[in-house]
Amino acid sequence: MTRQSFRRLIILQWLLGFSAVVTFWVTIEHLPPELRNYLETQKNAEPMVGTWIVFAVSMLILIASIIIYVGLYLFRSWAKNLLLPINIVALIMMPLYGPSVLSGWASALSYSYALVNGGILFLVYLSPLSQLFRSKSAV
């Protein structure tokens, strides 16, 4: 895989993630009434302290991920070193969000995003491409 192909893969991942979020909001009205009622109940529930903590940590993870993926795009070694830990923290946080309700389209885009994320993890750590993150002249 070339540098340009890897960079395209990163762009694809972010496009899939953005598309999944947009599709979630666009397709809410097409969900069955029971699922829409559940989402409405969750939206109107009184937020607790734990909810705000999970939200704050999630925003920190999002900001850190953006910074890390920009670093990966530029082939920086620090980005490679931080990629796995940020993915582990995000994975540990997942159960704290509770049940998720997605349309089929949003679900397909989310799964595609996760699949591309796994491919990026593989390429960064286990492929010959990982050598590009060691040199300082890898820009």
Secondary structure, DSSP 8 states (H G I E B T S, - for coil): --HHHHHHHHHHHHHHHHHHHHHHHHHGGGS-HHHHHHHHHHHHS---HHHHHHHHHHHHHHHHHHHHHHHHHTT-HHHHHHHHHHHHHHHHHGGGG------HHHHHHHHHHHHHHHHHHHHHHHSGGGGGGT-TT--
